[in-house]
Amino acid sequence: MQFPFALPLIQAPMAGGFTTVALVTEVAKAGALGSFGMAYTEPSKIIEDCAAVKAQTDGAFAVNLFLHEGEKPTDLSDILAFLKPLREKYNLPLIPNLSPKISLSHQFEAIIAAKPSVFSSTLGAPTGEMIKACKERGILVFGTATTLEEALFLEERGVDAIVLQGVEAGGHRGTFLESNDIGIFALLECCAPCVKTPLIAAGGIMSGRGVKAALTLGARAAMLGTAFMSTLEAGTPMPHRELLKGKRNTVLTAAYTGRKARGITNKLYDELKNLEGQTPPFDVMNALTRDIRGASMKANDAEYMSLWAGQGYRASREMSAKDLIETLIHEMI
Ligand SMILES: Cc1cc2nc3c(=O)[nH]c(=O)nc-3n(C[C@H](O)[C@H](O)[C@H](O)COP(=O)(O)O)c2cc1C
């Protein structure tokens, strides 16, 4: 399978406002694959943003959704009591809106209508019907795997390419079978000899040298998320941008949202870390902390936000997306 973009580079999908129309357009114009993270985006906005990119470039871009199965919430009284001081700190209602998330099937219908070059997914495997619908519209399907077993599962399903996400990666882990936190190089070493579907390497890659190393180990392209968060076109909020220049550690934790995600530590982590393994399911915990994290961002305070970032974040560079891609290519030679 030929990728519909010339460079072996992909700007990772990053839900939560990071992947703006400007970022995806500039990446696509430069000959790499731009990606929208649209897990939290209304269907009408998916259509609008895809049209906005298409109006500016014929370059390839992807739209990404979360495919996890919603789990039933448990008794929330303990967690609500635990979060009460934080919710009071920001004058938030003690019980936030836990109404159902945006309909996945409507989001998927919007993607089929908007016809990006690629439908990419994480936190689950695309169904056979989804793959068929995409193929009928000429849309490629990428899935995300964090283990060899998940890669073989996605290959069997019939996806066009598999994003291997190493444990170094920023944001949520895409795990959908048994969890095992493997680094990207070890994961490539395990998958390259036996997975025939094209592999894309993600996790901790910040330079052209890193891209080259991933290609040497069998990847057809490298996917960079954190590296693009400091680009001028990214929607990264200012307090988050500032901490990308800092010296704190990253941590992989399920305490913020109920699913493992990697981010820079802050006071919110200090307060929530004892909840590790005891949080309600993803949709619920994500909703329970979302407005706290949003209020902290509005107050320009990084301490109670989610500061998703990969382990390589200290190699971040502030420049335009076009310049970053040119730099990465130059460093590969
Ligand atoms: C802020 C942020 C948000 C993310 N959101 C998504 C997402 O919506 N969908 C997805 O497939 N991956 C998401 N990821 C993971 C990336 O796709 C990718 O695996 C990761 O950025 C690669 O590691 P790196 O950040 O070290 O480059 C996110 C990563 C970050 C940093």
The ligand as an SDF file (V2000), in Angstrom:
LIG
                    3D

 31 33  0  0  0  0  0  0  0  0999 V2000
   -1.8360   16.1930   23.8670 C   0  0  0  0  0  0  0  0  0  0  0  0
   -1.9760   14.8240   23.2530 C   0  0  0  0  0  0  0  0  0  0  0  0
   -3.2220   14.3700   22.8600 C   0  0  0  0  0  0  0  0  0  0  0  0
   -3.3490   13.1210   22.2340 C   0  0  0  0  0  0  0  0  0  0  0  0
   -4.5780   12.7260   21.7690 N   0  0  0  0  0  0  0  0  0  0  0  0
   -4.6610   11.6250   20.9820 C   0  0  0  0  0  0  0  0  0  0  0  0
   -5.8550   11.3220   20.2780 C   0  0  0  0  0  0  0  0  0  0  0  0
   -6.8490   12.0390   20.3510 O   0  0  0  0  0  0  0  0  0  0  0  0
   -5.8750   10.2070   19.5010 N   0  0  0  0  0  0  0  0  0  0  0  0
   -4.7650    9.3980   19.3530 C   0  0  0  0  0  0  0  0  0  0  0  0
   -4.8160    8.4120   18.6090 O   0  0  0  0  0  0  0  0  0  0  0  0
   -3.6300    9.6550   20.0160 N   0  0  0  0  0  0  0  0  0  0  0  0
   -3.5430   10.7640   20.7990 C   0  0  0  0  0  0  0  0  0  0  0  0
   -2.3620   11.0740   21.4050 N   0  0  0  0  0  0  0  0  0  0  0  0
   -1.2150   10.1530   21.2180 C   0  0  0  0  0  0  0  0  0  0  0  0
   -0.5180   10.4670   19.9000 C   0  0  0  0  0  0  0  0  0  0  0  0
   -1.3160   10.0540   18.8290 O   0  0  0  0  0  0  0  0  0  0  0  0
    0.8460    9.7710   19.7700 C   0  0  0  0  0  0  0  0  0  0  0  0
    0.7350    8.4120   20.0700 O   0  0  0  0  0  0  0  0  0  0  0  0
    1.8790   10.4050   20.6750 C   0  0  0  0  0  0  0  0  0  0  0  0
    1.7950   11.7990   20.6510 O   0  0  0  0  0  0  0  0  0  0  0  0
    3.2640    9.9830   20.2380 C   0  0  0  0  0  0  0  0  0  0  0  0
    4.1980   10.2350   21.2390 O   0  0  0  0  0  0  0  0  0  0  0  0
    4.9380   11.6520   21.4110 P   0  0  0  0  0  0  0  0  0  0  0  0
    3.9170   12.5520   22.0010 O   0  0  0  0  0  0  0  0  0  0  0  0
    6.0460   11.3250   22.3330 O   0  0  0  0  0  0  0  0  0  0  0  0
    5.3760   12.0910   20.0500 O   0  0  0  0  0  0  0  0  0  0  0  0
   -2.2030   12.2930   22.0530 C   0  0  0  0  0  0  0  0  0  0  0  0
   -0.9520   12.7570   22.4740 C   0  0  0  0  0  0  0  0  0  0  0  0
   -0.8220   14.0050   23.0550 C   0  0  0  0  0  0  0  0  0  0  0  0
    0.5460   14.4760   23.4590 C   0  0  0  0  0  0  0  0  0  0  0  0
  1  2  1  0
  2  3  1  0
  2 30  2  0
  3  4  2  0
  4  5  1  0
  4 28  1  0
  5  6  2  0
  6  7  1  0
  6 13  1  0
  7  8  2  0
  7  9  1  0
  9 10  1  0
 10 11  2  0
 10 12  1  0
 12 13  2  0
 13 14  1  0
 14 15  1  0
 14 28  1  0
 15 16  1  0
 16 17  1  0
 16 18  1  0
 18 19  1  0
 18 20  1  0
 20 21  1  0
 20 22  1  0
 22 23  1  0
 23 24  1  0
 24 25  2  0
 24 26  1  0
 24 27  1  0
 28 29  2  0
 29 30  1  0
 30 31  1  0
M  END
$$$$
